[in-house]
Amino acid sequence: MTVPTITLNSGFTIPQLGFGVFLVPADEAEKAVSEALEVGYRHIDTAAIYKNEEGVGAAIAKSGIPRDELFITTKLWNDRQSGEQPHDAIRESLDKLGLDFVDLYLTHWPTPEKNTFVNAWTKLIEIRDAGLSRSIGVSNHLPEHLDRLVAETGIVPAVDQIELHPAYQQRDVLAWGADKGMKIESWGPLGQGKYPLFENPAVVAAAEAHGVTPAQAVIRWHLQKGIIVFPKSTRKERMVENFDVFGFELTDAEIAAIDALDPLDGSGRVGTHPLEFN
Ligand SMILES: NC(=O)c1ccc[n+]([C@@H]2O[C@H](COP(=O)([O-])OP(=O)(O)OC[C@H]3O[C@@H](n4cnc5c(N)ncnc54)[C@H](OP(=O)(O)O)[C@@H]3O)[C@@H](O)[C@H]2O)c1
C-alpha cells in the first residue's frame, strides 16, 4: 500500500497517514510501534511529554527499516521553551530516539501567558539549521500566534498540528495555512473516542456506502481534505483497519455531510483550548 506524501515548505515530504503514540505507555511503545511498522506505517508522531521516545526508538532500531524510509516527529514540551533550553531538549529527544535527526520538530503548545513561544520558534529555526530536524513546525497555535511567529522571524512553520475532527474543524487555522503554505496535521482525528462520532448518521452513511468502517470513513475524510493524520491504536487489528483507507473515495456529498457536523461554536472541542493551556 502506497501512502500519499505531502510536500512541506522545507521541500521534504511527509507521508500523509501516520501512527500517533499519545497515551501509549512507555513499556508498550516498542511493541505498538513495531506492530505499526509491520502493518506498513512509516510516519510516527511522538513527543517528549509522551515519555515513550525510547520505545519508539527501540522499535525503529529493531525494524531495520532504512532511515530515509521513515518520518519521525517529536515535540518540545512547554517547560523547555525559554532561553537555550530547546537545544538541550532536542538533544535529549534524539538520544532517546537513537536518531541523529528527526524529520519534524514541533513546539507543542503556545502557552501564551508564558510568552516564550516566539523564543522557542527562534530556537527551532537554529535546530533546523544545525541539521537536527529536517523540518520544523508548531502545534496548537492559533492564527494570532502564527502571525507573531512570522512577524518576528519571517519563517512560516511547515505544519501546525491541531485538534481537528468532524465536530471541531478549526477553519480559521486551515485558512491561515492555505494562505501561507503551512500544512495542517489533525490530532485527535477520531475525536479521541470522546463523542459518538462512529454512530453519527453522516459518518455511518458514508461508511456503509463504501463497505468500510466508520473510523475508515473519518480517516478518509481527513485525507481527502489534504490534512496529515496519524490515528492512535494499541490494537493491531485497528492499526490495520486505520491503514486500509486507500481503496475507496468519499464523494463530494459525503464529505460535505461530514463537514456539516461542526457546530461552529467551539462546543465540539474535546481537548484543551490553546489559550487556556499555560
Ligand atoms: N499536539 C498535541 O497536542 C496532540 C494532542 C493529542 C494527540 N496528538 C497526536 O495525535 C495522535 C492521534 O490522536 P489521539 O491519539 O489523541 O486520538 P485519536 O487517534 O482520535 O483516537 C484514539 C482513540 O481511538 C481509538 N481507536 C483507534 N482506532 C480506532 C478504530 N479503528 N475504531 C475504534 N476506535 C479506534 C483508540 O483506542 P485503542 O488504542 O484502544 O484502539 C483510542 O482510544 C496522538 O497519538 C498523538 O500522536 C497530539
The ligand as a Tripos MOL2 file, in Angstrom:
@<TRIPOS>MOLECULE
LIG
   48    52     1     0     0
SMALL
NO_CHARGES

@<TRIPOS>ATOM
      1 N1         -0.1260   18.0090   19.5770 N.am      1 LIG1
      2 C1         -0.9810   17.6810   20.5220 C.2       1 LIG1
      3 O1         -1.2670   18.4600   21.4380 O.2       1 LIG1
      4 C2         -1.6260   16.3330   20.4640 C.ar      1 LIG1
      5 C3         -2.6830   16.0210   21.3440 C.ar      1 LIG1
      6 C4         -3.2600   14.7520   21.2530 C.ar      1 LIG1
      7 C5         -2.8010   13.8580   20.2830 C.ar      1 LIG1
      8 N2         -1.7500   14.1830   19.4610 N.ar      1 LIG1
      9 C6         -1.2280   13.2290   18.4350 C.3       1 LIG1
     10 O2         -2.3170   12.8100   17.6050 O.3       1 LIG1
     11 C7         -2.3830   11.3720   17.6340 C.3       1 LIG1
     12 C8         -3.8010   10.9010   17.4350 C.3       1 LIG1
     13 O3         -4.6770   11.4970   18.3910 O.3       1 LIG1
     14 P1         -5.2220   10.7420   19.6910 P.3       1 LIG1
     15 O4         -4.4140    9.5380   19.9250 O.co2     1 LIG1
     16 O5         -5.3150   11.7170   20.7720 O.co2     1 LIG1
     17 O6         -6.7150   10.3870   19.3160 O.3       1 LIG1
     18 P2         -7.4490    9.5440   18.1450 P.3       1 LIG1
     19 O7         -6.4400    8.9630   17.2230 O.co2     1 LIG1
     20 O8         -8.5250   10.4360   17.6270 O.co2     1 LIG1
     21 O9         -8.1970    8.4230   18.9570 O.3       1 LIG1
     22 C9         -7.5330    7.3850   19.6040 C.3       1 LIG1
     23 C10        -8.6190    6.5640   20.2970 C.3       1 LIG1
     24 O10        -9.4470    5.9640   19.3270 O.3       1 LIG1
     25 C11        -9.3920    4.5340   19.4720 C.3       1 LIG1
     26 N3         -9.3590    3.9710   18.1020 N.ar      1 LIG1
     27 C12        -8.3200    3.9800   17.2490 C.ar      1 LIG1
     28 N4         -8.6610    3.3990   16.0930 N.ar      1 LIG1
     29 C13        -9.9400    3.0020   16.2130 C.ar      1 LIG1
     30 C14       -10.8420    2.3240   15.3460 C.ar      1 LIG1
     31 N5        -10.4910    1.9570   14.1110 N.pl3     1 LIG1
     32 N6        -12.0990    2.0800   15.7940 N.ar      1 LIG1
     33 C15       -12.4670    2.4560   17.0340 C.ar      1 LIG1
     34 N7        -11.6600    3.0970   17.9060 N.ar      1 LIG1
     35 C16       -10.4000    3.3660   17.4970 C.ar      1 LIG1
     36 C17        -8.1530    4.2350   20.2810 C.3       1 LIG1
     37 O11        -8.3390    3.1150   21.1170 O.3       1 LIG1
     38 P3         -7.3400    1.8140   21.1240 P.3       1 LIG1
     39 O12        -5.9340    2.2990   21.3040 O.co2     1 LIG1
     40 O13        -7.8450    1.0060   22.2650 O.co2     1 LIG1
     41 O14        -7.5580    1.1570   19.7980 O.co2     1 LIG1
     42 C18        -8.0460    5.4910   21.1630 C.3       1 LIG1
     43 O15        -8.8850    5.3750   22.2880 O.3       1 LIG1
     44 C19        -1.7970   11.0550   19.0240 C.3       1 LIG1
     45 O16        -1.4930    9.7020   19.1990 O.3       1 LIG1
     46 C20        -0.6130   11.9800   19.0540 C.3       1 LIG1
     47 O17         0.4300   11.4810   18.2630 O.3       1 LIG1
     48 C21        -1.1700   15.4100   19.5480 C.ar      1 LIG1
@<TRIPOS>BOND
     1     1     2 1
     2     2     3 2
     3     2     4 1
     4     4     5 ar
     5     4    48 ar
     6     5     6 ar
     7     6     7 ar
     8     7     8 ar
     9     8     9 1
    10     8    48 ar
    11     9    10 1
    12     9    46 1
    13    10    11 1
    14    11    12 1
    15    11    44 1
    16    12    13 1
    17    13    14 1
    18    14    15 2
    19    14    16 1
    20    14    17 1
    21    17    18 1
    22    18    19 2
    23    18    20 1
    24    18    21 1
    25    21    22 1
    26    22    23 1
    27    23    24 1
    28    23    42 1
    29    24    25 1
    30    25    26 1
    31    25    36 1
    32    26    27 ar
    33    26    35 ar
    34    27    28 ar
    35    28    29 ar
    36    29    30 ar
    37    29    35 ar
    38    30    31 1
    39    30    32 ar
    40    32    33 ar
    41    33    34 ar
    42    34    35 ar
    43    36    37 1
    44    36    42 1
    45    37    38 1
    46    38    39 2
    47    38    40 1
    48    38    41 1
    49    42    43 1
    50    44    45 1
    51    44    46 1
    52    46    47 1
@<TRIPOS>SUBSTRUCTURE
     1 LIG1         1 GROUP 0 **** ****
